[in-house]
Every structure is written in C-alpha cells, then in structure tokens.
C-alpha cells in the first residue's frame, strides 16, 4: 500500500524535533545506536545483514533506473574479497533528464512532506544497517566495527543533522502572511503573500573511497530535503554502499507516491570522467565533493553554474608543549594515528615538539622520548595482528602504498611501517603506521599532505615556534583538525587564537576516550569552511541554506 508523505512526517516528528533541539543545544545526542550488539539490533541482524551484502556479490545490482542497458563493475576490496558487483550504467544526459522530470512534484510537496520522506529513508537504511556496514567495510578497508559506526550509525546521524538544519532554514519564514499598511483616510492596503521554497535544481554528490556514506550523506540529504533531485556518483572503488543507499531511497520515494528518479546512481565506467561531465552540466546546480585538493579546486573553478561544496586535503597538526598525563597523551595520539591506518581526513600528520623536550607528570621528557612514547603506543596497539587489524583495517588504494614507500627516503624513522597478515582475510593489504622525525626546516616534506599511516615528529625551537608553524602551514594549506597539549593556560589560549585565525577546529589535552580525528554529530562541526581544506562545514546553516531560494507571490485582498 502506498503511504502518503503526511503520515511519514507524523511517524518521525519526534525524531525531527529531538534533532532540532540537538542542533541548538550542541550537547550529546544520537538517534542511531553505534554498537552492533545483538541486544540492540536483534540476534539475527548481523547474520541477515552479512547475507544481504553477500547476495550482491558477483551479480547485477537490483536497481531499476534510466540507463544505457550496460553494466559496470569497478570495485576491488582492500580485504581481497571478490566483489564483482555489476551496476547499471547511464549517461549524464539520461540522469539529468530523469531528475528534471521528477523535480516539480517534489518541489511542490513542501518542506514537511519532503522531510517526512527523507526521515523514512533514514529509518529504512537503519533497519538495514548491517548490510550497509558490510558494504562499507569491504569497499573502504575499514574494520567492521568502524564501518558499522562511521559508515552506518554516525553517517545516519550526520544525515539527520543535515535534515534538521535544512528544515529549520526552510521553515524560518511563514508559508503565508497577511500584509496591511495604512493608506491615510482611505482603506488600508491589504495583501496576502505566499512564500515558496524553491530548489536550485539538480544536485550531484561525488563520493569518496574512504568514507562513502559518512562524507556523502550530509550533502545528499541536505539537497534532497530542500527539493533538489540528487544524482549520486560514487567513487569507482566504493560503489556498493551508495548503491544500497540509492536502492532504499528509491523504494521509499516510490511508496510515498513520488518519482524514484529523484535519486539515481551514476556508476562510472573506467576512464569515463562521468563526474566531470555531470559537474559541468548546465542543469546541475549543486555539487558536493570529498577528495583530492586537485579535483576539488577544479570543481570550484569550472563548475561555475553550481554551488560547490568541497572537502579536500589539509595538514592536520598537533602542538605539544607540556602535559600532566604523559602516558595518556601518548595513548591518545597512538590511537589517533592507528585508527583506520591514518586514512581519515582528520588524522594528525604533523606533530610539533620543542627540540629541547617538554615537562610532564613523569618529569622532563626529551624530544626523542616524546616521539618514542607515541611510537610505543602505536606499537602496542598493532603488536597483535588479530587485535591490531580491528583498528588499522586495510589500505584503501595503491596511492597510500606509494607514499609509504616514498616516506622511507626522508627524515629519520622513529617507527617503521610493517606489513601485517590479516588473520581472517589472507589477501588483505595491511600496513602499520610510520612516524618519521624531521626538523622544522623540512617544510617541503611536512608542508604537503601524506594521506595514510604517515606522520611526522617535527623538532621546533620552542612552543612559540610551533605555533608559528601551525599558523603558517594551516594558513597556507588548510586543515580539518588541530590539537594541543599544555598545562599552561596561556599556551592553550594562544593556540586557540591561532586556530581561530586560520579557521581550524581545535582539541585540547585529549588523553581519554575522545580523539582529535573523531567528531560527534549534532555537537561538533566537521570542517569550518574557513581554510583551504574545506569551503563548507558539516553541518551548519550555511551548508544547507544555499540549496534553495524563497520565491514569493502576493495578491491584493
């Protein structure tokens, strides 16, 4: 039975209202449990999800949408698991034409109907979260628990956050208003005014390999709920998570009486450059992208007909001045560098330490002792392969391996990367992190991003010098995260001032279960839009408000 949008809004109104409260309070709240425990999801949920994932392998993905009739298969799992899923192929013109045809009814349905449908899509995805998590794991190289959390629960939270911001912006003004103005001795002037939320047009989401859902969901749902049809163009090596997303979204749209072509999958054949063709199409008015600085800059320069939202690369940096918990600091940074083999856009790369060492609760520690303490923490986390691979996951692509080979030719190793045999997946490509010691003058090395399990312990003249390097490198190249360790409030204040100046989010004295490379939906902003690493923030009002316009009509009463 087809369900109309209003019951969908009513069904999920409590979730929406709680999300609207959460984005204003900025405290902790999550709508989707992050633990894959059977006590939460049921005894058979994990097995059912794995079976649903495996049913896709080696076959034609079940997606009925406009296309050429051809199929493309481009994925290779970092775990060595054969995927060979064949996706329907479509050209840019086919996808855009289908999206434009679907737009008017979706636009005219209004914000409440659209948010109800989008909330139902999230609910449908949540019901299939184990299926989604397996797809993320075996295409991105994340370990399962991380794939479940970041690729499942946290991605859904970020999507819900985007819906809440978008709904707040769309309903900031009344849908109608009565207007009356005194006209002296005559009758007052009276008018009825109607304010329409009008989408910009077709939206394009260009996904990444490492976090195909987490990075795509905010833009996808921000565009869809504001009335824009969405074309989802996955990374060729991580198609399945977004194909599953599109599949369930199309089902919900059709059940609610809308054209399912409001969301389509743009699976790309090798060398096709479909993303660029779509990004430059005159009817594509919104582009969301996560990936390399080079391509992000190209989009910003050439997709001039569209509002372009990019998250690119940066030089995430930690300043170490002093600490009252040396062991906790080393453990925290060790976990940060180990998690997903450093293949996160938020992982710290440059660790700035005074050459003369620092003061700690264990007494003075030399530069080498600080770097060695962090290295020892990484070594402890990765010593046992069975436990270590549940943190490191697998290497996502050959570019990371090439950088690991290149970095052996610079600096002095504090900790060398090593290959690890995965105890479950013998063909998985696993590498442990490396830490390399550099001097402050080695700017050609640490002044560029080395994406992957690579970080640098950089000897500076002083903490003041470290702050100047933070200001210069992040000011020039951007960063998504920064950290500082100090027992001196004046140093913390000075670091915060630099962070504000260069537009990077700062974490201070993290020694427990919160890490600089993790952010919480509804509370933490991801990216600021205030430096070269990203031109927008996930998720704030500015991220959603430019995806629609208010068009008014007025009539005399």
N, C-alpha and C positions, 0 to 999 in steps of 0.2 A: 504494500500500500504506500502510495506517495504521501510524504508528510510535508505539510506547508511550513514555511520559514518561521511563522509566529510561534508555534509550539516548540520549535527548536530554540528560539530565544528564551522562552519561558523555562524550558528544561535546564538551560545553562546560565540563567540570570544570576544565580548565587555565585557561581564561579567568576562571572564577569565582574560582579560587584566587589568581590573579595580582591580581584586583581586590580580594580580601580582604586581600592583603598591601599593596596600594597605599593603601588607606584607613587602614592603621595606620602606614605609613611616611611618608605625605604628601609623597613626592617626585614627580618627573615620571614619569608613565606614561600611555599612551593605547592603547586596543585597536583604534582605528579610524583609519587614516591620514587626515590632514587635507588632503593635497594631491590635487587631482583629476587627477594626472598619469596619462597612459596607461601609463607604465612600472609603475605600481602597480595600476591598475584594468583595464588592457587597452585595446587600440587602439580598440575599438568601444564601450566602455562609455558614453562621453559622448553619442555619437550615439544609441545604443539608449535611454538614459535620456531624452533630449530627445524621441525619437519616442514613448515610452511616455507622457510628460507630454502631448504634443500630441494623443494619441489620446483623451484625456478631454475635450478642449475641445469645447464645443457639443453634448455628448451626455449621456445618462443614466449617472451613475456606477455601476459594477457592484458593487452591494452588496446582498446578499440578507439582509434582517433584518426584524423586525416593523415594520409601519408602516401608514400610512393609505391607501397607494396613490397619494398625491400626491407631487409633486416640488417642490423649492425651489431657486432659483438666485439668489444674493445677492452674488456676488463681482465686484469691479471692480478690475482690475490697475492699480497705480500707474505701470506702464510703458505703459499704454494698449493692452495686448494684450487682445483679446476673449477672455473665459473661458467664460462661459455654461454652466458645468457644472451639471447638474441632479441634486440629491441626494434620496434617499428621505426622506420626512418621517414622523415618528412623534410621538405624544403622550407626555406624561410617564408616564401610567399604563401604556401599552404597553411602554415601555422599562424601567420599574422592574419590571413583572411578569415580563418575559423575563429580566431579571438575577437576580431572586429564584429563579426556577426553575432557573437554571444554577448557583447558588451551592453546594448541598450536595455534589455530586460533586467540585467544585473544592476545596472546604474539606477534604474527606476524603482527597484525594490526597496531602496533606502537603507540607511545605516543599521537599523535594528534587525531587519531581515538578514542582511549580509553578515553581521556579527554572529547571529544565531547559527547560520550555516557553517561559518568558519569554526565556531566553538564545537560544533558537531563533528567537523573534520578532525579536530584535535582529539576529541573523545574517541573517534574511530581509530586513529593512529595509536592512542594509548592502549586501547584494547588489543592491539597487535604489536605491542612494544618489543616483545622478544623476537619477533620476525624482523622488525626494523633493526634491532641491536645486532643480530647476526649479520645482516646485510652491511651494516657499518663496520663491524669487526673485520669481515673478510675482504672488504674493498679498501679500507683505510689502513689496516695494520694495527689498529687499537686492540688491546686486550679486551676480553668480553665485558668485564665489569665496567671499564671505562667507556666502552661502546654503548653499554646499556645506560649509563649515567649521562655522559656528554652527548651521545648520539640519539638517546631516547628521552629520558626524563628532563634533562636540562634543556635540550633543544625544544621540547614542548613548552617548557616554562618560558623560554625566550619568545616563542611564537605567541603565547598568551600575553606576555608583556607587550608585544607589538600591537596585538589586538586591543588591549586596554588603552594604550596611548592613542591609537587611531580612533577608537570610539570616543574617547574624551575630546579629541580635536574636532571630530565630525559633529559632535553634539554640543560644542561650546556655544553655538548660536542657536536660537529657536528656529524651528522649521517654518513657522509663520509668525507674523507680528502685525498688530494694528497700529496705524500711524495717524496722529491727529495734530494739526497745527492751527492755532488761532489765526483767523483772517479778518481781524478788526470787527466791524459791525455785521459783516456777512457770516454765513455759515462757515464753520471751521472746515479746513481741508482735511479730508479723511481718505486713507488708502489702506488696502490690505497688501502686505508684502510676503512673498514666499521665497525661501532661500534653499536652493538646490545644491546638494553635494555632488559635484561633477568630477569624475575621474579624469586623469590626464590622458589615458589611452592604454595601449598595450604595454605590459611590463615584462622585462626579461630578467631572469635570475641566472647568473653564471656561477655554478657550484665549484667547490674545490675538492681536492683528493683527500685531504686530511680530516676535515670535519664537514662532510657533505650535507648533513642535516642541520647541525648547530649553526653553521655560518649562513645557510640558505633560508632557514625558516623565518627569521625576523623580516627580511625583505619580502619574501613570498607572501606571508600573511598580512603584512602591512599594506602591500599593493592590492591583494585580493579583497580585503575587507573595505578598502576605500573605493572599490568599484572597478578596479583595473583587471582585465584578464591577464593571466600570467603564463608565460612560456618559460619552462624550466629546462635550462641547458646544463646537464651535469658534466662534471669532469669525465673524460673518457675512461678513466680507471676507477671511477666510483659512481656508476650509473644506478645500480640497483637500489640503494637507499632512497634516492629521489624518484625512481620509477615506482616504488612501492607507495611513496607519498602521493604521487600523482594518481595512482590507481585508486586509492581510498578516497581521495578528494573528489575525483570524478564520480565515484559511486554516490557520495553524499549529495553532490550538486544535482545529479540526475534524480535522486529520490526526492529532493526538495523542489523539483519542477524546473530546474534551471538547465541551461545548455552545458553539458560537461566540458565543452571546449573552452570554458572559462579557465581551465588549466590543462596544459598539454606538455608532453615530454619532447625535448629536442635532442634526441640521441644522435651523436655526430659520428660520421664515418671518418676513418683515418685521413688526415690531411685536408679535411673538407673546409675548415675555418667557418663553420656554421655560426659560432658565437659572434664573429665579426660581421658576418652578413646580417644577422639579426640585429646586432647593436646599432648598425648604421641604417636600418630600415626606417623610412620616414614616419611610419606609424608606431614605432616603438618609442615610447615617451618616458620610460623609466628603465634604468639598468642598475642592478645590484651585482657586485663582483667582489670576490675574495680570491686573492692570489698574488702573483708577482707584481712588483713595482712597475716593471717594464710594461706589462699589459694594462695594468690599472692606469698608468699615465697615458697610454694610447687611447683608452676609452674616454678618459676625461678630456683629451684633446680633440678626438674625432667624432664622438657621439654627441654632437652639438645640439641635436634635436631633442635630446633626452635629459632628464635629471639623473645624474650618475652618482651612485653611492659606492665607494670603494674602500676596501680594507686591504692594505698592501704590506710591505715589509718594514721593519724598523730595527733599531739597536736597543733592545731591552737591557737595562743596566741596573746593577746593584752597587751601592756605595757602602763600604764597610769602614766605620770609624772606631767603634768600640762596642762591647756587648756585655751584659750581665748574665748571659746564658750561652757560653761558647758552644757547648755540646748541642744545645737546642738549635742554635743558628746553623751549625754545620748539618745537622739532621734535616732541617727545613730546606736549606739550599740543595742538599744532596737529593732529596725527594723531588724538588723542583726540576733539577737537571735530568733526573732519571725518567720521570713520568713521560710515557709515550716517546721515549728516546729523544726528548727535546724537540719533537716535531709539532710544536704548538707555536702559534704566532705570538704567544705571550711569554714564552720561556726566556729566562735571563740568558744573555750571551756574554756581556761584559761585566766582570766583577772587579770593581776598583778598590784597591787595598793600598794604604800607605806603605812605601818600601821599608820604613822603619818599624812596621808592625803596629799592633793595636793593644789596648788594655782590655782585659776580660776578667770574669769572675775566677778564672784559673791563673791569674797573673798575666804578665806581658807575653804576648804571642807574636813571633816574628812573621814576616810576610810568608815565608815558606811554611810555617806551622799553620797559618790560616788557610792557605791554599791546600795544604796537605790534609787538614781537618775536613774540608769539604770533599776532597777526593776520597778520603777514607769512608765518609758517609755514603758516597756513591758506590764504592767498592762493596760495602756491607750489604747494600740493597740488591746488588747484582751478583753476589758471590754464588748463591744457589740458583742454578738455571731455572729450576721448577718454580721458584718464587719470583725470581728476577723478571722472567718473561711476562708475568702478570702485571708488571709495572711498565717495562720497556715496550711491550708489543713488538711489532716488526717494522722494518724500514720500508717506507712508503714508495720510494722510487729510486732509480739509479742515480739521480742527481745528488741525493744525500750521500750515497756511497762514494761518489766522485769527490765531494767536499771532504769526506773523512780521509780520503787518500791525499788530497791536496794539503790538508792542515798538518800532516806529518812533516811537511817541509818548512814549517815556520815555527819560531819560538822554541821553547823547551817544554817537553811534556811533563806535566805533574801527574797525570793519569792517562794511560793509553787506552784507546778503544780496543775491544776484542770481539771476535765473532763467537756467538753462542749457539749451540744446537738446541732447538726448541724440543722439549720432551714429548710434545704431542704432535707437532707438525714438523716433520724432519726437513721439509723443503723451505721452511720459513727463513727469511733473511733477518737475522737479529744481530744488532751491534750495541755494545755498551757505550756510555758517554766517554768523551775525552775532555780533559782540561789541559790547556796549554798556557804556560807562563810567558807574558810579554812585558815589554817596557812601555811607558807612556808615549814614547816616540814612535811606536809601531802602528801609527794611525792607518796606514794603508791596509793593514791586516784587520784590526778590530773596528775600523771605520766602515766596514761593509757587513751585510748580514751573511752568516754561515748557517743557514737553516738546517737543523738536525741536531744530533747529540754532541754539539761542539760548543765549548765556552772558553773564555779567556780570563785568567787571573792577571790583572794588569797592575804593575807597580807604579804608584804615583808618588809625587814629592810630599803630599800631605792630603788631609781631607779637603782642604780648600781647593787644592789642585784637582782632586777627584770631582768636586762639584763643578769646577770649570770644564772638565772633560764631559761631564754629564750635560751641561748646558750646551756645549759646542756640538757634540755628536748627535744628541737627540734633536737639538735645534736644526741641524742640517739634514739629518736622515730620518728623524721621527722615531717613535717608539710607542708601543701599546702599554707597557708596564715599566715601572721603576721601583726599586726598593732601597731602603736604608737601614743600617744597624748602628745605633749610637745610644749611649747613656747620657748624652749631653743634650738638653732641650734646645739649646741654641743651634746645635748642628741639625737637629730634626726640623726646626723652624726654617733654617737656611735651605735645607734640602727641599722642603715643601715649597718655599718661594721659587726655587729653580724649577720645580715640577710644574708649578702654575705658569711660570713664564714660558716654558716650552710645551705646555699642554699635554703632559703625560700623567696618567694615574699613578699615585704613589702608595706603597705599602711600607709601614714602619715596624721594625723589630718583630718580624714574624718568626716565632720559634715553636709554635704548636701545630694545630691541625688546619690552619689556613695558610695558603701558599700564594705567592705573588702571581703565578701563572693561572690561577683559577679565579673566576668571577661568578657572583651569585645573581641570578635574575631577580628583578624587582628591587634590588638594592644597589648592586654595582653596575656602573656603566662600563661597557666594553668599547675601547677606543673613545677618543674625545672629539675627533674632527678638528682638533686644534694643532696638529702637526702632520708631517708628511706621511706618517704610517697609515692614516685613515682620514677621509674627508667627512666622516659622519660618526655618530655614536650609536651603539646598540644598547639600549633603545631609549630615545627621548622624543620630545615633541617635534623637534626639527627633523628627525628621521622620518616621521610619518606625515607631517602637515603639508609638505610639498608634493604629495602624491595625489592631491585633489584640489579643486577650486570651489569656491562658493559663487554660484550664479543666481542672481535674484530676478524675480519678476514682481511688478507692482500694478495694482488696479485700483481705480477710484471706487470708493464705497457709495 
